[in-house]
């Protein structure tokens, strides 16, 4: 696995995030399984938006992989984002936002579906429940993958959310083939317990055959390895890939690198404001460390610091001011004293 790289490619689902603060009773009224991501249809999205129309909302460019790529770009890493948007206002907003964030844009555009949208419901305990209408993302296909820009990347990052349609699977399979031929470092975030439940055997095969770095939280790891112990899950995953990471919430995370396990402490508040995107930003922090040539342990600490920062605010992306402060923190080395 390469230890130094400056360019990170992400292929994922670009989504317009609509973040709404709700009560526990709202979650029950809407019949939502708290803390998970549900794929929904147009009619259900309309129903949710109608129910939530009088509540305070925040809008941003989102999607799990895009969150990671945008965070990396904000820290000065050269990044490219690929995916699919609709030929509509939201798609234009997404593309324009990527430009302002210095993310190279390889988004395909379709007239067949609108840009995907996620309604993120945040309860008082900061838990988020995501309701996603994939829209144009469902149509991302192998022909949308450019061999030149996959070959140009030092790191290729993708998530388990890309397994929700056959065309998306074929696109990632093509990108993985190109990346493996170029000996690109391949990073996979399994992303969601429901996705793991649907594609457990496939994900285990991909981890073993294609991946260098794999991220999972404790629930995703539990489903993958049928074990409630995050440490043991990390050890099991570490037998399948070079670097396996299991995030254990408020208890920190475990990293298995070449089957040696490191414990990474939490670096942030005990009570979060909003956990939206925490895992995505953790992945960004770890990949940042690897791009800059830091050790596995230091990359884990950086990941923990960034995840700890993102949960102090609403939404999954840092403001320009926050990003500038974090970039300075990392570049001056003062993060080591935190």
C-alpha positions as CSV (number, residue, x, y, z in Angstrom):
1,X,0.0,0.0,0.0
2,X,1.2,3.5,-0.9
3,X,1.9,5.6,2.2
4,X,2.2,8.9,0.4
5,X,-0.4,10.3,-2.0
6,X,-1.8,13.7,-2.9
7,X,-4.8,12.9,-5.0
8,X,-8.0,11.3,-3.6
9,X,-10.9,10.2,-5.9
10,X,-14.3,9.5,-4.4
11,X,-17.2,7.9,-6.3
12,X,-20.4,8.3,-4.4
13,X,-23.9,9.5,-4.2
14,X,-24.2,13.4,-4.4
15,X,-27.2,14.4,-2.4
16,X,-28.8,17.6,-1.3
17,X,-29.1,17.3,2.5
18,X,-32.1,18.7,4.3
19,X,-31.3,18.7,8.0
20,X,-34.3,19.1,10.4
21,X,-34.4,19.1,14.2
22,X,-37.3,16.9,15.4
23,X,-38.8,15.4,18.6
24,X,-38.8,11.7,19.4
25,X,-42.6,11.7,18.9
26,X,-42.1,12.9,15.3
27,X,-39.8,9.9,14.6
28,X,-42.6,7.6,15.9
29,X,-45.4,9.4,14.1
30,X,-43.5,9.1,10.8
31,X,-42.7,5.4,11.4
32,X,-39.0,5.8,11.1
33,X,-36.4,3.4,12.4
34,X,-34.2,5.8,14.4
35,X,-30.5,6.0,13.6
36,X,-30.5,4.4,10.2
37,X,-30.6,5.3,6.5
38,X,-33.8,4.3,4.6
39,X,-34.2,4.5,0.9
40,X,-37.5,6.1,0.0
41,X,-39.5,6.9,-3.1
42,X,-40.8,10.2,-4.4
43,X,-44.1,10.0,-2.7
44,X,-42.6,9.3,0.7
45,X,-40.2,12.2,0.2
46,X,-43.1,14.5,-0.5
47,X,-44.9,13.2,2.6
48,X,-41.8,13.9,4.8
49,X,-41.3,17.4,3.4
50,X,-45.0,18.2,4.0
51,X,-44.8,17.0,7.6
52,X,-41.6,19.0,8.3
53,X,-42.5,22.2,6.4
54,X,-42.8,24.4,9.5
55,X,-39.7,23.2,11.2
56,X,-36.2,24.8,11.1
57,X,-34.1,23.3,8.3
58,X,-30.5,23.5,7.1
59,X,-29.5,22.7,3.5
60,X,-26.1,21.5,2.2
61,X,-24.4,19.4,-0.3
62,X,-24.1,15.9,1.1
63,X,-23.8,12.2,0.6
64,X,-21.4,9.9,2.6
65,X,-18.5,9.8,0.1
66,X,-19.0,13.4,-0.9
67,X,-18.7,14.5,2.7
68,X,-15.4,12.7,3.0
69,X,-14.1,14.2,-0.3
70,X,-15.3,17.8,0.6
71,X,-13.6,17.5,4.1
72,X,-10.3,16.4,2.5
73,X,-10.5,19.3,0.0
74,X,-11.1,21.8,2.8
75,X,-7.8,20.6,4.4
76,X,-5.8,21.1,1.2
77,X,-5.8,17.7,-0.3
78,X,-6.4,17.5,-4.1
79,X,-9.7,15.7,-4.6
80,X,-12.1,14.6,-7.3
81,X,-15.7,13.6,-6.9
82,X,-17.7,11.4,-9.3
83,X,-21.4,10.5,-9.2
84,X,-24.6,11.5,-10.9
85,X,-27.0,14.4,-10.6
86,X,-30.1,15.5,-12.4
87,X,-30.3,18.2,-15.0
88,X,-32.0,20.5,-12.5
89,X,-31.4,23.4,-10.1
90,X,-30.1,21.1,-7.3
91,X,-27.7,19.5,-9.7
92,X,-26.4,22.9,-10.7
93,X,-26.1,24.0,-7.1
94,X,-24.1,20.9,-6.3
95,X,-21.7,21.4,-9.2
96,X,-21.3,25.1,-8.3
97,X,-20.6,24.3,-4.7
98,X,-17.9,21.8,-5.6
99,X,-16.2,24.5,-7.6
100,X,-16.2,26.9,-4.6
101,X,-14.8,24.1,-2.4
102,X,-12.0,23.3,-4.9
103,X,-13.2,19.8,-5.6
104,X,-12.6,18.5,-9.1
105,X,-16.0,17.7,-10.7
106,X,-16.5,14.5,-12.6
107,X,-20.3,14.4,-12.0
108,X,-22.4,12.9,-14.8
109,X,-25.7,14.6,-15.6
110,X,-29.0,12.9,-16.5
111,X,-32.4,14.1,-17.7
112,X,-34.1,10.9,-16.5
113,X,-34.1,11.6,-12.7
114,X,-33.8,14.6,-10.4
115,X,-30.8,15.1,-8.2
116,X,-30.9,12.9,-5.1
117,X,-32.1,14.3,-1.7
118,X,-31.7,13.2,1.9
119,X,-33.9,14.3,4.7
120,X,-31.9,14.0,7.9
121,X,-33.9,14.1,11.1
122,X,-31.9,15.0,14.2
123,X,-33.3,14.3,17.7
124,X,-32.3,15.8,21.0
125,X,-29.8,13.1,21.7
126,X,-28.0,14.1,18.4
127,X,-28.9,10.8,16.7
128,X,-29.7,11.2,13.0
129,X,-32.2,9.3,10.9
130,X,-31.7,9.6,7.2
131,X,-34.3,9.2,4.5
132,X,-32.8,9.2,1.1
133,X,-34.4,9.5,-2.4
134,X,-31.5,8.4,-4.6
135,X,-32.9,9.9,-7.8
136,X,-30.2,10.4,-10.4
137,X,-27.7,8.4,-8.3
138,X,-29.5,5.1,-9.2
139,X,-28.5,5.6,-12.8
140,X,-24.7,6.0,-12.2
141,X,-23.2,3.4,-14.5
142,X,-19.9,1.9,-15.8
143,X,-19.8,4.2,-18.8
144,X,-19.8,7.2,-16.4
145,X,-16.4,6.0,-14.9
146,X,-13.4,7.7,-16.6
147,X,-10.3,5.5,-16.8
148,X,-8.0,8.5,-16.9
149,X,-9.2,10.1,-13.7
150,X,-9.3,6.8,-11.8
151,X,-5.7,6.1,-12.9
152,X,-4.7,9.6,-11.9
153,X,-5.7,9.1,-8.2
154,X,-3.4,7.9,-5.4
155,X,-6.4,6.9,-3.3
156,X,-9.8,5.7,-4.4
157,X,-12.6,6.0,-1.8
158,X,-16.1,4.5,-2.1
159,X,-18.9,3.4,0.2
160,X,-21.4,0.6,0.6
161,X,-24.2,2.9,-0.5
162,X,-23.0,2.4,-4.1
163,X,-24.4,-1.2,-4.0
164,X,-28.1,-0.2,-4.1
165,X,-28.5,-0.6,-7.9
166,X,-27.0,-2.9,-10.4
167,X,-25.7,-0.1,-12.5
168,X,-23.9,1.5,-9.5
169,X,-22.4,-1.9,-8.6
170,X,-21.1,-2.2,-12.2
171,X,-19.6,1.3,-12.0
172,X,-17.7,0.6,-8.8
173,X,-16.5,-2.8,-10.1
174,X,-15.0,-1.1,-13.1
175,X,-13.3,1.6,-11.0
176,X,-11.9,-1.1,-8.7
177,X,-10.5,-3.0,-11.6
178,X,-8.7,0.1,-12.9
179,X,-7.5,1.1,-9.4
180,X,-6.1,-2.4,-8.7
181,X,-4.2,-2.4,-12.0
182,X,-2.6,0.9,-11.0
183,X,-1.9,-0.3,-7.5
184,X,-4.0,2.6,-6.1
185,X,-4.8,2.5,-2.4
186,X,-8.4,1.5,-2.2
187,X,-10.5,2.8,0.7
188,X,-14.0,1.4,1.5
189,X,-16.5,2.7,4.1
190,X,-19.2,0.0,4.5
191,X,-21.4,3.0,5.5
192,X,-24.7,1.7,6.9
193,X,-26.0,-1.3,8.9
194,X,-28.9,-1.9,6.4
195,X,-26.5,-1.9,3.5
196,X,-24.3,-4.4,5.3
197,X,-27.4,-6.5,6.0
198,X,-28.3,-6.6,2.4
199,X,-24.8,-7.2,0.9
200,X,-22.9,-8.9,3.8
201,X,-21.3,-11.7,1.7
202,X,-20.5,-9.3,-1.2
203,X,-18.9,-6.8,1.1
204,X,-16.7,-9.4,2.8
205,X,-15.5,-10.5,-0.6
206,X,-14.8,-7.0,-1.7
207,X,-12.9,-6.3,1.5
208,X,-10.7,-9.4,1.1
209,X,-10.1,-9.1,-2.7
210,X,-9.9,-5.4,-3.3
211,X,-9.5,-3.1,-0.3
212,X,-6.5,-1.7,1.5
213,X,-8.4,0.5,4.1
214,X,-11.8,-0.4,5.4
215,X,-14.0,1.7,7.8
216,X,-17.0,0.3,9.7
217,X,-18.8,1.4,12.9
218,X,-19.5,-1.1,15.7
219,X,-23.0,-2.0,14.4
220,X,-21.8,-2.5,10.8
221,X,-18.9,-4.6,12.1
222,X,-21.3,-6.7,14.3
223,X,-23.4,-7.6,11.2
224,X,-20.3,-8.3,9.1
225,X,-18.7,-10.7,11.7
226,X,-21.7,-11.7,13.8
227,X,-19.9,-10.5,16.9
228,X,-20.8,-7.8,19.4
229,X,-17.2,-7.1,20.5
230,X,-15.8,-4.2,18.3
231,X,-12.2,-5.3,19.2
232,X,-12.8,-8.8,17.9
233,X,-14.6,-7.5,14.8
234,X,-11.6,-5.3,14.1
235,X,-9.3,-8.2,14.5
236,X,-11.4,-10.3,12.2
237,X,-11.6,-7.6,9.5
238,X,-7.8,-7.1,9.9
239,X,-7.3,-10.6,8.6
240,X,-9.0,-9.6,5.3
241,X,-7.3,-6.3,4.5
242,X,-4.2,-4.4,5.5
243,X,-5.9,-1.7,7.5
244,X,-9.2,-2.3,9.2
245,X,-11.0,0.4,11.3
246,X,-13.9,-0.1,13.6
247,X,-15.4,3.0,15.2
248,X,-16.8,2.5,18.6
249,X,-18.7,5.7,19.3
250,X,-17.9,7.5,22.5
251,X,-15.3,4.8,23.3
252,X,-13.0,5.7,20.4
253,X,-12.0,3.3,17.7
254,X,-9.8,0.3,16.9
255,X,-7.4,0.1,14.0
256,X,-5.8,-3.2,12.8
257,X,-2.8,-2.6,10.6
258,X,-1.0,-5.6,9.4
259,X,-2.9,-7.5,12.1
260,X,-1.5,-5.3,14.9
261,X,-4.4,-3.5,16.8
262,X,-4.2,0.1,18.0
263,X,-6.7,1.7,20.2
264,X,-7.6,5.3,19.3
265,X,-9.2,7.6,22.0
266,X,-12.1,10.0,21.4
267,X,-11.0,13.5,20.7
268,X,-14.1,15.7,21.2
269,X,-17.1,16.4,23.3
270,X,-18.9,13.7,25.3
271,X,-22.3,15.2,24.3
272,X,-22.5,15.9,20.5
273,X,-24.6,18.5,18.9
274,X,-25.2,16.5,15.7
275,X,-23.5,13.2,14.7
276,X,-24.4,13.7,11.0
277,X,-21.3,12.9,8.9
278,X,-19.1,12.0,11.9
279,X,-18.0,8.7,10.2
280,X,-17.5,10.4,6.9
281,X,-15.2,13.1,8.5
282,X,-13.4,10.4,10.5
283,X,-12.6,8.7,7.1
284,X,-11.4,12.1,5.8
285,X,-9.1,12.6,8.7
286,X,-7.5,9.1,8.4
287,X,-7.0,9.5,4.6
288,X,-5.6,13.0,5.2
289,X,-3.0,11.4,7.5
290,X,-2.1,8.8,4.9
291,X,-1.9,11.3,2.1
292,X,0.6,13.3,4.3
293,X,2.6,10.3,5.2
294,X,1.7,10.1,8.9
295,X,1.8,6.8,10.7
296,X,-1.4,4.7,11.1
297,X,-1.7,5.7,14.8
298,X,-1.3,9.4,14.0
299,X,-3.8,9.1,11.1
300,X,-6.2,7.6,13.6
301,X,-5.7,10.5,16.0
302,X,-6.2,13.0,13.3
303,X,-9.4,11.2,12.3
304,X,-10.6,11.3,15.9
305,X,-9.9,15.0,16.2
306,X,-11.8,15.9,13.0
307,X,-14.8,13.6,13.9
308,X,-14.8,15.3,17.4
309,X,-14.9,18.7,15.7
310,X,-17.7,18.0,13.3
311,X,-20.1,16.8,16.0
312,X,-20.0,20.2,17.7
313,X,-22.1,21.7,14.9
314,X,-25.1,21.1,12.7
315,X,-24.3,19.3,9.4
316,X,-21.6,17.2,8.0
317,X,-19.2,19.9,6.6
318,X,-16.9,22.5,8.2
319,X,-17.3,26.2,7.6
320,X,-14.5,27.9,5.8
321,X,-13.3,29.4,9.1
322,X,-13.4,26.0,10.8
323,X,-11.6,24.3,7.9
324,X,-8.9,27.0,7.9
325,X,-8.3,26.6,11.6
326,X,-8.2,22.8,11.4
327,X,-5.8,23.0,8.4
328,X,-3.5,25.2,10.4
329,X,-3.7,22.9,13.4
330,X,-2.7,20.0,11.3
331,X,0.0,21.7,9.3
332,X,1.7,23.2,12.3
333,X,1.6,20.0,14.3
334,X,-0.2,21.5,17.2
335,X,-2.8,18.8,16.9
336,X,-0.4,16.5,18.8
337,X,-1.0,18.4,22.0
338,X,-4.8,18.0,22.0
